[in-house]
């Protein structure tokens, strides 16, 4: 029998593309404990979706939020996540997998842009947001009701792929339960020509979380957030291949994608 080369595991490309921003954030709002000082220091947030381009298909990580949600929450909105992905040549109607890092409003808002996708979720995340604590103030304020009801509908339609822990979507692309930020936050590791990239999403909003061991202010489990930092470092081939979820610095550290207005970068 002829052996098949396994080069496909290392030819995946990874992109980050920004669709919105919140220039007015402060360190005091976003960092936990002593890392929140000086509290008034500026900490602008960018909102991204991520693309993993494999030889077989484009896999998307997260689904951003809509213009209506941006208006309600006073965020600066540049384009829909699907329009941002279209700039990279992604046909959202052909995307087979959308990984949802967690269910906060800024990660699950445009699910209907992917009519033929299955959404990859941690079972624990679904259980939490349909469970007894989701309605409590500090949790409730971070979700939109229509997003959660849509996820329940997608579940009943058989369009969620539930994961308990780790799972491989295609060779070289894996999701990993980390928790911490939310009950079922997951990160994505991708084998690329540069090594293993980790899309951390909100397991590390900023480089200053995972790289300085400084937790973000919002978490369901502080120890879990430290554990997430450990796993991210373990999975990534180097700290330069960790991609935080909201850091404007991402657009400065990686090569811009030609022909786009500085809002998309190629990670690997
Ligand atoms: Zn979040």
Boltz pocket constraint, residues with backbone or C-beta under 6 A from the ligand:
constraints:
  - pocket:
      binder: B
      contacts: [[A, 102], [A, 104], [A, 181], [A, 202]]
      max_distance: 6.0
